[in-house]
Amino acid sequence: MPPSPLRLLLDFDAQYRRDQQHNPDFLHRRDRRLALARQQDGTPPPDTAAWLAAVDARGNRDALKAWRQGRVLFTLAGAVLGVLTMLGVLYVDGQGRINVTLILGLALLQLLLALATTGQALSGRRPWGRLLGRHDGNDAPLLTQLQPQLAARIAHGAGLAFALTALLTLLVQVLVRDLAFGWSTTLQTSAPAYHGLVEQLAWPWRGWLPAAVPNLELVQQSRYFRLQDSVPANPERLGGWWPFLVMLWLCYVVLPRLLLLAAARLQLNQRARTLLRRHPGRAALLERFATPWVDTGGEPATPAPAPGRPASTALAPLPDSGVVIRWAGAGAPELARRLLRDEPLRVLEAGGSASLEQDRDTLARADLGQPVVVLTRGWEPPTGELADFLDDARARWPEHTGITLLPLATDDAGTAVGAGLLAQWQRFADARQAVRLCTP
């Protein structure tokens, strides 16, 4: 199943920020290689989703955590409030009647709130922006632009939960209680005028469900006045309002919320697609796809250290034994098993398509008090996920555990990359505490 436009936008932006830490030449070579591989297969350059999969990108999974939690909380609150509201509207003592006018007003109020929510999302206004402006973490610039649509989706979800639970409560009350409905208003309104209002409100279903439209006789019999204790001639007919009220609630509360929730999702996806098309990193990516990468010379024998950084640490030899971790599928399994002089204690997987839980499990299983060798694809630039993984490893494992990094030239050969590509990995290792590059 393809990722949603919102998830795609956030993952692309996260990868774009990580790429800012790398040399433009490496980015150009990496992305141009992907485009050429697709061209040889007779396919167009990769789209955003394919590119993210090819570079093993992993977005910020917590970017939408607060919004997901808010969505769950508001939905639960809406469901509970729907039950309580309908129970309150339907509550009467033995001598009273349930005022139909109150239910009409509540239904129309819900419709107005739903339309107002959609209007706020379309206009892009954020009257509550100060409450959310500081809670979006590193993705705040993007999520700030999406807040009206995200808030509208949450509000419509809560409104739909309110509408459905209120409707179910009404049906249950009709089933288990003998409800007596009536109508009353302070305004000087005649029964024919009120009947005309009811018929106008019933226009969505009066043509195919006439039984759910109260007739004039029922309207006349169910009117009551304050301080009036008289019992109508046919009190059992007062329950005949319930089909009309169920259809009213369904057509003016449930269906609008359902349709507007779907529209809010479409608007959110469309807004996310627009922001992705306008993202500055997308234009640069397309340019790298289309522009040939030219190697201006052979790789220098001794790469110069990064500006402002001390000379690189010496390369370490491979340990005789220990644990091997294949990062993002680097190195063939057979290569990982025969890489060390002795058979590895364990060959584990991490990164790439692995989840955070799987990475944590790998860290726990690799903690044997023995050296650990991490295999990576040397022709790809180091990623932020790898940096986080190594930092977590250094924090979890004992201080004496040696961590060595081997950027492979190919997946099938246990040789490191050349000096030109090795320079960026050397700078990456220098920035990590107690992590050294190793040579076969």
N, C-alpha and C positions, 0 to 999 in steps of 0.2 A: 504494500500500500504506500503510495507516494506521500512524502511529508506534507503537512499543511503549509500554505503560504506564510503563515506567521512563524512557524517553527523554522522554515527555510530561511526566512529573513534574519531571524536571530542567530541561527547557526552560521550564516554567511558573514554577518557582522562580526561575530566572535572570531571566525577564522581570519577575517580581514585585519582585525587588530593584532592577532598573533603574527601575521605575515609582516606587519610593520617592523618587527624585531629582526627580520632576516635581510640579507643582502639582496638588492633587486635583481642581480644577475642570477642568483639561485632560483628566485621566483620565476623569472623569465624562462630559464632552462626547464624547470619543472613543468610549467603550464604549457610551454611550446611543445614539449615532448608528448603531453597528453593530446594536444590538438593534432599533431602529426600521426600519432597512433590511430586516432579516429579517422583521419584522412586516408590512411592506407587501407582501412577497412571499408572505405566508401561511405562513411557516415559523417554528418556535420560535427562541428566542435561540441564538446559536452555542454549540457545545460548546467544550471547552478547545482541541481541535486546530484548529477553525475560527477561534477567537479568536486563537490564536498565529499562524496564517497571515495573518489580516487585519491584524494589527499588525506584520507582518514581523519576528516575534521570531526571534532566533537564540541558541540556548542555548550553554552552555559545552561545546564539543566535546571538551575534554580532561578532563571530569569523570570519565569512565570509562576513561581511557587506561591508568591503572595496573592496573585490574581486567582489561582486555582483554589487556594484556601478561602478567599473571599467569596468565590462562586459557590462553594459548598455551604459555607455558613449562611449566606443570604438565601440560598435555595431552601435549606432546612428551616430558617426563620420564616420564610414565606409560606411553607407548608403548614407549620404550626399556627401561624397567624390566620391562615385561611380557615382552619377548623374552628379556632376560637371565635373568629368574626361571625361565621355563619351560625354557630351555636348561640351567640349573643343576639343576632337578628331574629332567630327563630324562637327565642325564649319568651314565653308568656305564661301568666298564671291561668288557672282554669277558666276564668271568666273573660279573658282578653282575646284579642285577635292579632295575628301577625300582619303588620302593615305592608301591603304590596308596594306602596309608594317608596318606602325605605329601601326595599330591595332594588327597585328601579333606579333610584338615585345612586346606590352603591355600585350597580353594574355600569352605569354611565360614567361614574367617577373613575372606575378602573379603566374604562376605554380612554378617557381623557389622559390619564397618567401614562398609559401605554403610548399614545400618540405624542405626548410631550417628551417621553424618553427617546423616541425615534427622532423627533425634531432636534433634540439636543445633540444626538450623535451626528446627524446630517450637517448641522451647523458647525460642529467641531468645538463648541463651547465647553469649558470646564469650570463650572462654578465651584466645584469641590476640589480644584486642582491643588490648592495649598495642602490639602490633607494627604495627597498622594505623591507630590512632587519629589519627596526625598526618600522614597521607599522602593525605587526600582533598581538600585545597585548600579553596576557598570553599564547596564543597558538603558539607563535613564533617557538619553537623547532619543532613542527609537521608541521606547515604550511611552514616553511623554506624548509623542505624536499619535500614538494609538490608544491613549487613555479614553477618549470619548467613545470609541467603538467597543473597547473592552468593558467599560462601565455599562454601556447599553446592553451588551450581551448578558452581563450579570443581572442587571435590573429586569430584563425580560424573562430570564430564567426563574428568578424569584417570583415575578408576577405570574408566570405560568404555574408554578407550584402552588401559589396562593389560589389561583382560579380552580385548579383541579381538585385540591383538597376541599375547598368550599363547596364545589359541585357534588363531590362524593358525600360530604356531610349532609347536604340538602336531601340527596336521594335516600340516605340512611334514615334521616328523620321522617321522611315521607313514609318509609316502610314500617318503622317501629312506633310512630306516634300518629295520633289523629289530629292533624294540623288544621286549624281554622284560619283562613286568610280573609283579609278585608282591606279596604282602602279608606284612607282619610287624609284630609288636608285642610289647613286653615283657610286656603283660598276658596273663594266662592266658585266652585266648579260643579257642573251638573254631571249626572251619570252618563248621558250621551257624549259629552265632551271628553270625559275620561275614557269612555269606550273607543272614541276616535283615536285618542293617543295610543291606547293599547293596540289597536289595529295597525297603526303606523309603525309601531315598534316591531310588530310581528310580520312585517313584509318579507323577511328572508324565508319564512317557512309557511306562511298562511296559504300559499297556493297548493302545497303538497302535503301539509299536515294541518288541516283545519281544526282538528280536535284540540290542538294546542293554542287555539285563539279563543279567549273567553267571549261569550256572546253578551248582548246588552242586558239580558235578564240577569245573568250572573253578576254583572257589574252593579246593577241596581240593588240586588239583594245583599251584596257584600259590603255596601257602604255603611259606615258607622260614624257616630258623632261622639264627642266627649260627653261624659256623664250620662251616657245612654246605656241602660241595662236591659233593653228589650232583646228577646231572642228572635232571629229570623224564622220565617215560616218553614223553611227547609234548611236547617243548619248543616246537614250532611253535604250540601252542595258547596259549602265554603271551601272544602278541600279541592274543588275543581280548578283552582288556580295553579296547582303545582306543575302541570305540563307546560303551561306558558312560562313559568318562572325558570324551569329547567332549560327550555329552548332559548329564553332570553339570556341566561347566564352563559350558555354554550356559544351563542352567536355573537354576543357583545363583549364577552370577557375571555373565554378560553380560546376561541379561534383567532381573534386579533392578536393575543399574546403569542400564540403558536406561529402565526405568519410573520409577525414582527421580529420574533426571535430568529427565525430562518433568515429574514432580511438583514438582521444585525450580523449574523455570521457571514453572509455574503459580502456585506459592506466591509467587515473586518478583513476578510481575505482579499478583497479588491484593494483596500488601502495598503495592506502588506505587499501586494504585488507592485503597486505604484512606488512604494518606498524602496523596494528591491531594485526596480528599474532605474531609479534615480540615485542609488547608492554609489558613492564615488569609487568604491572598490570594484564595482561591476564593470565600469568603463575601462579601468586599468586591466582587469582580467581579460576582457575581450581584446584589448590591444595586445596583450601578451600572447593570446591565442593566434592572432593574425600576423604578428610581426616576427620574422625569422630571428632566431638567436644566433649571433655570430661569435665564435670563439676566436679571439684576436691573437692567440698564441698558445703554446704548450703550457702545461701547468708548471709553475715555478718549483725549482727543487726545494727551496726553503721558503715557505710562506712567511710573510711579515706578520708580526703580531698585530692585533687590533689596536687602533689608535687609543692612547690613554690607558692601555692595559699592559701589565708586566709580561715578560716573556712567558711563552707557554710552558706548561709543565712537561716533563719528559714522558714519553710513552711507556706504558708498563707492559711487561710480557703477560701472556695468558697464564692463569694459575693452572696447576696440574690437575686439580679437582675442584668440585664445587657444584653450584646450581647454575643452570642456563635458563634465561628468560628470553623468549622471542617476542620482541615488541612489534605489534601490529603485523604479525605473521612474517617477520624478517627471517631469512634463512630457512632452508628446507629442514624438515624434522630430522632427516638422516645426517645432515651437516651438524645440527645442534648436538646430536648424540656422539659424534666422533670428533668434535672440535677440541676437547680437552684430552690430555694424555690418558687420564683415567676416565672411565665412564661417568658422566654427570650423575650426581645424586638424584636430581630431578630436572626435567625439561618442562618449563611452564610457559603459559601464554598470558599476555597482557596487552593493553592498548588496542587500537583499531576498533573493531566492532564490539569489543568486550565492554561490559557495563562497569560502573564504579564498584559495585559489589564484587564482581569477578576480579577486578584489580586488587581490591583489599584482600580477597581470598588468596591471590597469588603472593602478595606480600607476606601473609601469615605462613603459607606453605614453604616459602623460600627462607624463612628464618630458622636456619639450621646451624648457625655459628660458623658457616663455611663461606668462602669467597663466592660472589655472585657475578656472572657475566651477562650483560644485557646486549642482545643482538639487535641492531637497527639497520634500516636501509640507508646506506651512506649517501646515495645519490639524491635523497630527499632531505630538505633542511630540518633541523631539530624543531620540534613542536612544543607548544606550551603544555600539552598533556604529558609529554615525556618528562619535562622539567618538574611538573607537579608529582609525577610518579616517583622520580628519583628523590625529591625532597621528602615525600612521605616515607620512602624506604629508609632514608638516613635518620628520620625521626623515630621510626619503629624498631629498626634493627640495632643490635649492640654496636658500640663505637668501633670495635675491632673488626667488624665485618667489612671486608674489602669489596668495593663496588667498581667494576671496570666496564667500560663501554666500548663495544666493537662495532663501528660503522662498516658494514660489509660492502664490497664492490658489487657483488651479485648475490642472488639468493642461493646459488648452488656452489659457490666457492668461498672458502674460509679466509679470504684475503680482505684487507682493509682497502678503503678507497685511496686514490692518489693524494698527493700533497695539496693540490688545489682545493679539493673538497674537504680534505682533512682539517684544513685551517678553521673552517666554521665550526666543526665538531670540537676542535681543540678549545676554541673560545667558549663554546657551550659548556664543556667539561670544567674549564677554569672557573666558570660562574657557579658551579655546583660545589657544595662542600664535600670534600673527601671522595670525589668521583673522578676516576682517571680513565684516559683512553688506553686501549691495549692493542697490541699487534700480534698476529698469529705466530 
